[in-house]
Amino acid sequence: VFLVITLLCLLTNLFAFYKSFLLGAFGLVVYPAIILGIFFCALFLMNKVVRFDKKSLTLSLLIFSLFLCILQLALTSGLSFESFSAYVSECYTSKTAPGGALFAIIVYPFKYLLFEVGAYIVFAVAVIALIAYSFDWYYDKLKRGQRNASFETVQKNDGDAISQLRESVIATQKMAQPSGNLADNSQIIKI
């Protein structure tokens, strides 16, 4: 519910201060993050458990973060570069930075020490190296015969709260009926 309200706030000007904060602090990446959060909540409500391989999840997040750093460099190149606080505050107020103020904090030291071209090179080499490593790791995993998926959804059977609630309601109704005749299903409440 919270994620849907947040998405509504981002798509409309329902709470302008909240939208301004999210876009300033986290940037445009907040849109796909909210949609992904809604997707995983929907899976959870359908009693699906999502399992990730830890290594592939870590590699994917690192590659995505470094790619976002490259986008941050590209789309904020026209902003003020006088000082750290000026750059971060302009990324916060621009609302079009891919990673907002959060990624401005990460990008600024590289841009300051290596200049813009050096920062591009460092982030691009890191992305290429991580992609090569992840392909090598996944190929070795397939070669060893491990065909476990990096991402899978599993039907959750144990501890299903709705099924337990339904069973307890039916058991309570059976105990409350004086005749024990269950042929009449009109008295059983279906959840």
Disulfide bonds with the S-S distance in Angstrom:
none
